[in-house]
Amino acid sequence: MNRKELIEAILKNKDLNHLTKKEADAFVATMLEVIKKSVKKGDDVSLIGFGSFTKTRRAARVGINPATGEKIKIKAKTVPKFKPGKAWKEMFLK
């Protein structure tokens, strides 16, 4: 599902079908932007039943270039992380 299909699915919801496509797109864009800015700032974003977005630090490490077999140093960096919620994980166990 891409962004366009997500917006169309939102508009099919009987409680949200009063929104225009433009309003639904603005909502999705705003929600994603708020999540990205919050996580970048260091705040965790937890959506009960869906999952949590966090910022985590990856340590520096040594990797191997698969093409040459040469060892390379990979610098430490900060990356976003998503952890699915319990309800979402349980959907896949049934």
C-alpha positions in Angstrom: 0.0 0.0 0.0 1.4 3.4 -0.9 0.4 6.8 0.4 -2.3 7.4 -2.2 -3.9 4.0 -1.4 -3.7 4.8 2.3 -5.5 8.0 1.8 -8.2 6.3 -0.3 -8.6 3.6 2.5 -9.0 6.4 5.1 -11.7 8.0 3.0 -13.7 4.7 2.8 -14.1 4.8 6.6 -17.7 5.7 7.3 -16.6 8.0 10.2 -14.1 9.9 8.0 -15.8 10.0 4.6 -16.7 13.6 5.2 -13.1 14.5 4.6 -11.8 15.6 1.2 -8.8 13.9 -0.4 -6.8 17.0 0.2 -7.7 17.1 3.9 -6.9 13.4 4.4 -3.6 13.9 2.7 -2.8 16.8 4.9 -3.7 14.7 8.0 -1.4 11.9 6.9 1.4 14.3 6.1 1.0 16.1 9.4 0.9 12.9 11.4 4.1 11.6 9.8 5.9 14.9 10.2 5.0 15.1 13.9 6.2 11.5 14.5 9.5 12.2 12.7 10.2 15.5 14.5 9.3 14.0 17.9 11.6 11.0 17.4 14.4 13.2 16.1 14.1 15.3 19.2 14.4 12.2 21.4 10.8 11.7 22.4 9.3 8.3 22.0 6.0 8.1 20.1 3.7 5.2 21.4 0.5 4.4 19.5 -1.4 1.8 21.6 -2.3 -1.2 19.5 0.1 -0.2 16.7 3.6 0.3 18.0 6.3 2.6 19.2 8.8 4.8 17.4 12.1 5.6 19.2 15.5 7.0 18.5 18.4 4.7 19.2 22.2 4.8 18.9 24.1 2.2 16.8 27.6 1.6 18.0 30.6 1.7 15.6 31.5 -1.7 14.2 33.6 -3.5 11.7 31.8 -4.8 8.6 32.9 -6.6 5.5 32.5 -5.4 1.9 30.6 -8.3 0.3 32.1 -7.6 -3.1 35.8 -7.5 -2.1 35.8 -9.2 1.4 37.7 -6.2 2.7 37.0 -5.1 6.3 35.5 -1.7 6.7 34.8 0.5 9.7 31.2 1.5 10.1 30.7 4.7 12.1 28.4 5.0 15.0 25.1 6.7 14.2 21.6 7.5 15.5 18.7 5.8 13.7 14.9 5.6 14.1 13.5 2.3 15.4 10.0 0.9 15.3 8.7 -1.8 17.6 5.2 -3.2 16.8 2.7 -3.3 19.6 1.4 -6.4 21.2 -2.0 -6.3 19.5 -0.4 -6.0 16.1 2.1 -8.8 16.7 -0.8 -11.1 17.9 -2.6 -10.5 14.6 0.1 -12.5 12.8 0.1 -15.4 15.3 -3.5 -16.3 14.5 
